[in-house]
């Protein structure tokens, strides 16, 4: 059985991955008019995790990728291209924990809500 600290850490990693994938998806969409596939998102998450010597099940990476895809598309439907570019840029900057960003904070809170609304698959 996983401790509550470990579960909370895993939750934090998932939310952070959703945030980073949303930033990546929006950047790609607004700069190149393309969307990452869900599989590409899951692969990108695996690459990011491996850099910090972490891992996550394939099912969980796919879930996180799916959640980030839905949120990114929802955001893109509501923003003009200029506002979308600005939001994507701000999110990419906010990946640095030393960069203060109200947009980053509000988007991280939305990523948390999305993760809480759609529980991860049981592995």
N, CA, C and O of each residue as an XYZ file, in Angstrom:
492
protein
N       0.838     -1.185      0.000
C       0.000      0.000      0.000
C       0.881      1.246      0.000
O       1.894      1.300      0.697
N       0.496      2.223     -0.769
C       1.283      3.431     -0.932
C       0.981      4.410      0.210
O      -0.183      4.594      0.569
N       2.012      5.037      0.783
C       1.782      6.019      1.834
C       1.088      7.237      1.256
O       1.131      7.481      0.050
N       0.439      8.011      2.144
C      -0.268      9.204      1.665
C       0.724     10.227      1.116
O       0.403     10.963      0.184
N       1.948     10.280      1.698
C       2.967     11.195      1.180
C       3.348     10.813     -0.248
O       3.444     11.673     -1.123
N       3.563      9.517     -0.476
C       3.915      9.044     -1.821
C       2.777      9.300     -2.785
O       3.010      9.706     -3.924
N       1.547      9.070     -2.348
C       0.385      9.316     -3.214
C       0.287     10.795     -3.557
O       0.005     11.148     -4.702
N       0.518     11.667     -2.573
C       0.459     13.110     -2.808
C       1.582     13.543     -3.755
O       1.376     14.399     -4.616
N       2.782     12.943     -3.590
C       3.901     13.256     -4.486
C       3.569     12.823     -5.902
O       3.827     13.560     -6.854
N       2.992     11.620     -6.051
C       2.596     11.132     -7.373
C       1.546     12.050     -7.983
O       1.598     12.351     -9.175
N       0.595     12.493     -7.171
C      -0.445     13.414     -7.628
C       0.207     14.701     -8.128
O      -0.158     15.225     -9.181
N       1.184     15.208     -7.355
C       1.883     16.431     -7.747
C       2.625     16.273     -9.056
O       2.635     17.186     -9.882
N       3.247     15.119     -9.250
C       3.958     14.848    -10.501
C       2.961     14.820    -11.661
O       3.226     15.378    -12.726
N       1.830     14.176    -11.453
C       0.818     14.097    -12.516
C       0.304     15.482    -12.886
O       0.176     15.807    -14.066
N       0.010     16.293    -11.881
C      -0.502     17.644    -12.140
C       0.561     18.473    -12.860
O       0.246     19.213    -13.793
N       1.807     18.353    -12.433
C       2.896     19.086    -13.095
C       3.059     18.638    -14.543
O       3.303     19.462    -15.424
N       2.927     17.335    -14.795
C       3.014     16.838    -16.168
C       1.858     17.359    -17.015
O       2.053     17.724    -18.175
N       0.668     17.395    -16.449
C      -0.475     17.939    -17.194
C      -0.178     19.379    -17.579
O      -0.377     19.772    -18.728
N       0.297     20.168    -16.622
C       0.626     21.565    -16.874
C       1.664     21.688    -17.995
O       1.473     22.451    -18.942
N       2.754     20.937    -17.885
C       3.824     21.015    -18.889
C       3.332     20.570    -20.261
O       3.696     21.164    -21.276
N       2.508     19.528    -20.295
C       1.979     19.061    -21.578
C       0.989     20.060    -22.179
O       0.963     20.242    -23.396
N       0.184     20.701    -21.350
C      -0.724     21.736    -21.865
C       0.100     22.868    -22.479
O      -0.212     23.348    -23.569
N       1.147     23.291    -21.780
C       2.014     24.354    -22.312
C       2.621     23.938    -23.643
O       2.649     24.725    -24.589
N       3.100     22.722    -23.717
C       3.713     22.213    -24.953
C       2.684     22.123    -26.076
O       2.955     22.517    -27.210
N       1.516     21.608    -25.755
C       0.458     21.461    -26.770
C       0.015     22.818    -27.306
O      -0.144     22.996    -28.513
N      -0.182     23.775    -26.397
C      -0.613     25.106    -26.843
C       0.468     25.789    -27.677
O       0.165     26.447    -28.673
N       1.707     25.637    -27.278
C       2.807     26.227    -28.045
C       2.830     25.654    -29.454
O       2.907     26.398    -30.431
N       2.765     24.348    -29.554
C       2.775     23.697    -30.867
C       1.571     24.128    -31.705
O       1.697     24.390    -32.901
N       0.413     24.196    -31.069
C      -0.799     24.577    -31.792
C      -0.714     26.020    -32.297
O      -0.959     26.285    -33.474
N      -0.368     26.943    -31.407
C      -0.368     28.352    -31.812
C       0.797     28.713    -32.729
O       0.673     29.632    -33.539
N       1.912     28.020    -32.620
C       3.049     28.340    -33.480
C       3.045     27.572    -34.796
O       3.568     28.064    -35.795
N       2.456     26.360    -34.814
C       2.542     25.521    -36.014
C       1.205     24.951    -36.472
O       1.148     24.191    -37.438
N       0.128     25.318    -35.777
C      -1.214     24.848    -36.117
C      -1.294     23.315    -36.138
O      -1.952     22.729    -36.998
N      -0.620     22.683    -35.185
C      -0.621     21.225    -35.064
C      -0.869     20.856    -33.610
O      -0.556     21.620    -32.697
N      -1.433     19.679    -33.412
C      -1.639     19.144    -32.068
C      -0.771     17.908    -31.877
O      -0.630     17.096    -32.790
N      -0.195     17.769    -30.696
C       0.448     16.507    -30.333
C      -0.633     15.443    -30.248
O      -1.746     15.722    -29.804
N      -0.316     14.234    -30.669
C      -1.259     13.139    -30.447
C      -1.163     12.750    -28.970
O      -0.232     13.139    -28.266
N      -2.141     11.981    -28.526
C      -2.097     11.532    -27.134
C      -0.893     10.630    -26.892
O      -0.280     10.683    -25.825
N      -0.552      9.801    -27.879
C       0.624      8.934    -27.753
C       1.901      9.763    -27.676
O       2.795      9.450    -26.890
N       1.994     10.814    -28.481
C       3.170     11.681    -28.423
C       3.279     12.353    -27.058
O       4.376     12.503    -26.520
N       2.146     12.754    -26.505
C       2.144     13.359    -25.174
C       2.632     12.383    -24.113
O       3.409     12.755    -23.234
N       2.178     11.132    -24.193
C       2.605     10.116    -23.231
C       4.102      9.835    -23.362
O       4.787      9.635    -22.360
N       4.601      9.819    -24.580
C       6.032      9.594    -24.811
C       6.850     10.770    -24.282
O       7.893     10.577    -23.658
N       6.373     11.982    -24.534
C       7.063     13.164    -24.037
C       7.102     13.154    -22.504
O       8.116     13.511    -21.905
N       6.010     12.748    -21.882
C       5.969     12.648    -20.417
C       7.005     11.642    -19.927
O       7.688     11.888    -18.933
N       7.123     10.521    -20.615
C       8.118      9.501    -20.227
C       9.531     10.068    -20.328
O      10.365      9.818    -19.457
N       9.801     10.828    -21.384
C      11.124     11.428    -21.555
C      11.422     12.409    -20.426
O      12.519     12.410    -19.868
N      10.437     13.246    -20.092
C      10.630     14.213    -19.010
C      10.861     13.503    -17.686
O      11.738     13.892    -16.914
N      10.077     12.462    -17.422
C      10.223     11.717    -16.169
C      11.593     11.060    -16.081
O      12.212     11.056    -15.016
N      12.067     10.510    -17.179
C      13.353      9.816    -17.153
C      14.499     10.775    -16.830
O      15.501     10.363    -16.246
N      14.362     12.032    -17.198
C      15.412     13.015    -16.884
C      15.586     13.192    -15.385
O      16.684     13.481    -14.910
N      14.496     13.016    -14.638
C      14.588     13.138    -13.183
C      14.599     11.770    -12.504
O      14.353     11.649    -11.304
N      14.889     10.744    -13.305
C      14.974      9.365    -12.811
C      13.684      8.908    -12.142
O      13.702      8.207    -11.130
N      12.577      9.319    -12.725
C      11.257      8.891    -12.255
C      10.623      8.046    -13.336
O      11.066      8.029    -14.484
N       9.592      7.355    -12.946
C       8.838      6.592    -13.933
C       7.362      6.636    -13.572
O       6.979      7.030    -12.470
N       6.556      6.224    -14.522
C       5.108      6.217    -14.347
C       4.576      5.153    -15.288
O       5.120      4.947    -16.372
N       3.530      4.488    -14.881
C       2.970      3.440    -15.733
C       2.506      4.028    -17.064
O       2.169      5.208    -17.158
N       2.497      3.193    -18.071
C       2.025      3.623    -19.389
C       0.581      4.098    -19.302
O       0.216      5.108    -19.903
N      -0.235      3.370    -18.554
C      -1.648      3.758    -18.418
C      -1.781      5.144    -17.799
O      -2.609      5.942    -18.238
N      -0.970      5.438    -16.782
C      -1.034      6.745    -16.132
C      -0.512      7.834    -17.058
O      -1.074      8.928    -17.101
N       0.555      7.552    -17.801
C       1.076      8.552    -18.746
C       0.043      8.848    -19.828
O      -0.123     10.000    -20.229
N      -0.643      7.827    -20.297
C      -1.696      8.043    -21.297
C      -2.841      8.847    -20.713
O      -3.413      9.700    -21.392
N      -3.178      8.587    -19.466
C      -4.249      9.332    -18.796
C      -3.873     10.809    -18.671
O      -4.678     11.688    -18.981
N      -2.658     11.074    -18.218
C      -2.173     12.445    -18.073
C      -2.153     13.133    -19.438
O      -2.539     14.297    -19.553
N      -1.710     12.427    -20.456
C      -1.677     12.983    -21.807
C      -3.087     13.311    -22.294
O      -3.321     14.358    -22.898
N      -4.014     12.409    -22.024
C      -5.407     12.624    -22.426
C      -5.996     13.850    -21.724
O      -6.663     14.673    -22.351
N      -5.745     13.963    -20.423
C      -6.252     15.122    -19.678
C      -5.658     16.423    -20.205
O      -6.364     17.421    -20.345
N      -4.357     16.409    -20.498
C      -3.714     17.631    -21.007
C      -4.241     17.992    -22.388
O      -4.380     19.172    -22.713
N      -4.533     16.987    -23.199
C      -5.076     17.242    -24.532
C      -6.441     17.917    -24.431
O      -6.707     18.906    -25.114
N      -7.289     17.380    -23.582
C      -8.623     17.965    -23.418
C      -8.568     19.400    -22.918
O      -9.279     20.271    -23.418
N      -7.716     19.636    -21.927
C      -7.607     20.980    -21.374
C      -7.012     21.948    -22.391
O      -7.500     23.069    -22.532
N      -5.983     21.539    -23.090
C      -5.357     22.418    -24.092
C      -6.354     22.792    -25.190
O      -6.415     23.948    -25.609
N      -7.125     21.824    -25.648
C      -8.118     22.112    -26.696
C      -9.225     23.023    -26.183
O      -9.719     23.883    -26.911
N      -9.610     22.830    -24.928
C     -10.621     23.696    -24.320
C     -10.099     25.139    -24.240
O     -10.826     26.085    -24.543
N      -8.863     25.292    -23.838
C      -8.256     26.624    -23.755
C      -8.178     27.250    -25.145
O      -8.510     28.422    -25.321
N      -7.741     26.469    -26.128
C      -7.596     26.983    -27.491
C      -8.932     27.445    -28.076
O      -8.971     28.375    -28.881
N     -10.015     26.801    -27.674
C     -11.342     27.203    -28.169
C     -11.772     28.558    -27.624
O     -12.619     29.227    -28.216
N     -11.189     28.968    -26.494
C     -11.656     30.196    -25.844
C     -10.743     31.399    -26.058
O     -11.119     32.522    -25.724
N      -9.551     31.180    -26.609
C      -8.603     32.282    -26.758
C      -8.357     32.635    -28.211
O      -8.369     31.770    -29.087
N      -8.132     33.924    -28.457
C      -7.683     34.345    -29.782
C      -6.255     33.822    -29.967
O      -5.618     33.376    -29.012
N      -5.771     33.882    -31.188
C      -4.414     33.415    -31.445
C      -3.401     34.199    -30.619
O      -2.497     33.609    -30.027
N      -3.541     35.502    -30.574
C      -2.592     36.331    -29.816
C      -2.649     36.015    -28.329
O      -1.606     35.882    -27.689
N      -3.834     35.895    -27.775
C      -3.974     35.559    -26.351
C      -3.447     34.148    -26.088
O      -2.837     33.893    -25.050
N      -3.679     33.244    -27.018
C      -3.182     31.875    -26.881
C      -1.665     31.807    -26.894
O      -1.057     31.090    -26.100
N      -1.060     32.563    -27.806
C       0.406     32.621    -27.859
C       0.972     33.166    -26.548
O       1.958     32.652    -26.021
N       0.336     34.203    -26.040
C       0.786     34.809    -24.791
C       0.626     33.831    -23.628
O       1.516     33.715    -22.786
N      -0.499     33.135    -23.579
C      -0.740     32.163    -22.512
C       0.254     31.017    -22.588
O       0.819     30.614    -21.571
N       0.470     30.491    -23.789
C       1.426     29.394    -23.964
C       2.825     29.833    -23.541
O       3.533     29.092    -22.859
N       3.219     31.030    -23.945
C       4.536     31.553    -23.570
C       4.639     31.691    -22.050
O       5.643     31.306    -21.452
N       3.626     32.225    -21.453
C       3.632     32.419    -19.992
C       3.699     31.073    -19.265
O       4.379     30.949    -18.247
N       3.000     30.077    -19.785
C       3.043     28.748    -19.177
C       4.428     28.128    -19.317
O       4.927     27.506    -18.380
N       5.044     28.293    -20.468
C       6.396     27.757    -20.668
C       7.375     28.436    -19.698
O       8.238     27.775    -19.120
N       7.240     29.730    -19.527
C       8.099     30.455    -18.581
C       7.844     29.967    -17.154
O       8.773     29.835    -16.358
N       6.580     29.703    -16.843
C       6.200     29.282    -15.489
C       6.688     27.879    -15.143
O       6.605     27.468    -13.986
N       7.195     27.139    -16.126
C       7.796     25.842    -15.827
C       9.027     26.011    -14.929
O       9.422     25.080    -14.226
N       9.619     27.184    -14.959
C      10.714     27.517    -14.053
C      10.081     27.938    -12.727
O       9.363     28.937    -12.689
N      10.327     27.203    -11.640
C       9.686     27.531    -10.368
C      10.075     28.905     -9.819
O       9.400     29.422     -8.929
N      11.138     29.494    -10.329
C      11.552     30.822     -9.879
C      10.868     31.948    -10.650
O      11.094     33.126    -10.372
N      10.029     31.580    -11.620
C       9.342     32.586    -12.436
C       7.936     32.802    -11.868
O       7.090     31.912    -11.961
N       7.682     33.973    -11.281
C       6.349     34.227    -10.727
C       5.353     34.513    -11.853
O       5.623     35.326    -12.738
N       4.215     33.845    -11.813
C       3.253     34.009    -12.892
C       1.830     33.760    -12.391
O       1.505     32.665    -11.931
N       1.000     34.776    -12.485
C      -0.412     34.603    -12.114
C      -1.093     33.641    -13.079
O      -1.890     32.800    -12.663
N      -0.781     33.764    -14.369
C      -1.357     32.846    -15.357
C      -0.909     31.426    -15.045
O      -1.718     30.498    -15.073
N       0.363     31.253    -14.749
C       0.883     29.939    -14.411
C       0.185     29.353    -13.189
O      -0.158     28.171    -13.176
N      -0.023     30.167    -12.174
C      -0.690     29.699    -10.961
C      -2.140     29.306    -11.239
O      -2.618     28.282    -10.752
N      -2.826     30.119    -12.017
C      -4.233     29.800    -12.306
C      -4.336     28.571    -13.207
O      -5.258     27.769    -13.058
N      -3.395     28.420    -14.139
C      -3.412     27.242    -14.998
C      -3.044     25.985    -14.207
O      -3.595     24.915    -14.463
N      -2.131     26.100    -13.260
C      -1.782     24.950    -12.419
C      -3.000     24.533    -11.593
O      -3.262     23.342    -11.425
N      -3.736     25.507    -11.082
C      -4.957     25.192    -10.319
C      -5.971     24.487    -11.217
O      -6.651     23.561    -10.776
N      -6.074     24.916    -12.462
C      -6.998     24.254    -13.396
C      -6.528     22.832    -13.701
O      -7.350     21.924    -13.825
N      -5.234     22.634    -13.820
C      -4.697     21.286    -14.039
C      -5.024     20.385    -12.848
O      -5.341     19.208    -13.025
N      -4.947     20.933    -11.649
C      -5.311     20.165    -10.455
C      -6.790     19.781    -10.496
O      -7.148     18.642    -10.199
N      -7.641     20.730    -10.863
C      -9.088     20.446    -10.945
C      -9.376     19.360    -11.974
O     -10.181     18.460    -11.731
N      -8.715     19.450    -13.121
C      -8.914     18.444    -14.173
C      -8.491     17.063    -13.667
O      -9.184     16.073    -13.901
N      -7.361     17.001    -12.980
C      -6.870     15.726    -12.469
C      -7.824     15.158    -11.415
O      -8.065     13.951    -11.376
N      -8.361     16.028    -10.568
C      -9.285     15.583     -9.527
C     -10.626     15.137    -10.106
O     -11.248     14.205     -9.596
N     -11.068     15.799    -11.165
C     -12.364     15.452    -11.794
C     -12.325     14.104    -12.468
O     -13.323     13.385    -12.486
N     -11.184     13.755    -13.024
C     -11.070     12.488    -13.757
C      -9.993     11.640    -13.108
O      -8.812     11.764    -13.433
N     -10.402     10.779    -12.191
C      -9.425      9.961    -11.461
C      -8.588      9.100    -12.396
O      -9.046      8.686    -13.461
N      -7.358      8.839    -11.981
C      -6.471      8.019    -12.809
C      -6.962      6.576    -12.872
O      -7.725      6.133    -12.013
N      -6.521      5.850    -13.889
C      -6.904      4.447    -14.008
C      -6.262      3.628    -12.878
O      -5.202      3.983    -12.364
N      -6.901      2.567    -12.517
C      -6.341      1.655    -11.521
C      -5.378      0.732    -12.242
O      -5.748      0.063    -13.207
N      -4.145      0.700    -11.771
C      -3.101     -0.102    -12.418
C      -2.845     -1.363    -11.635
O      -1.998     -2.168    -12.022
